[in-house]
């Protein structure tokens, strides 16, 4: 058996042992809801961060294109490094 299946069986056995305890089941339900909402928040944040990165890349490519067309003046690398 793979580790994933073993882990799933173990979790299900643990949950099954709590089925008669309403208080424990309520706590488990609250905890599971919190876990699910945290996972959704992480996924949303990740998607938002990816979109911001892609926007920054697009902006940089637009600036590069304008610079190559002579519509935007570039700065010397030394000037950029001095800012850092």
N, C-alpha and C positions, 0 to 999 in steps of 0.2 A: 504494500500500500504506500502511496505517496505521503509525504509529510502533510500536504494540504488536506487530504482525506482524513488522516489521523487527527489532525487539529479540529476539523469539523466534527468528527465523531465525539471527541473529547468535550467540545463546547456543547453539543447537543445533549450529552449525558449529564453535564453539569446543570443545564437548564432543566432537564427532565427531573433531576433530583429536587428542584425547587418548585415544581408544579403545585404541590400541596400547600405551599407557604405563600399566601396572598401578599403579605408585606414584602417578602423578598422579591416576588414577581413584579410588584409596583416599582421597587427600587431598580430592578433590572430593566424594566421598560423605560424608566426615566434615563438611565445611563445609556441605553441603546439609542434613544432619541437624540441625546446630546452628541453621541458619536456620529450619528448620521448627519446632523446639522453641521458639525465641525468639518466633516468630509466635504459637504457641499460648499461650505465657505472656502475651504482650501482650493477646490476646483475652480470656483468663481474667481478667486484672487489670482490663481495661476493663469486663467484665461485673460483676465484684465491685464496682468503684467505682460503676457505675450503680445497682446494687442498694442500696448504702449511701446514695447521694443520694436515691433514691426512699423509703427508710426514713425519712430525715430529714424529707423533705417530708410524708410521712404523719403523722409525730409532730407536726409543726407544725400540720397541719390538725386533728388530734385536739385539740390544746391550744386552738386557735382555737374549735372547736366547743364545748368545755367552758367556755371563757371566755364565749361568747355565751349559753350556758345558765345562767350564773351559778354553775357548779360549780367554777370555777377563777378565782382573782383575777389580774387583769393588772397589770403594772407600768407606771408612767409612762414615756414615751419618754425623758425627761431622765435617769431613773435608768439606763436601758439605755445611753444615750450616755456617761454618766459612767464606766461600766464599761470602755468601749472606751478 
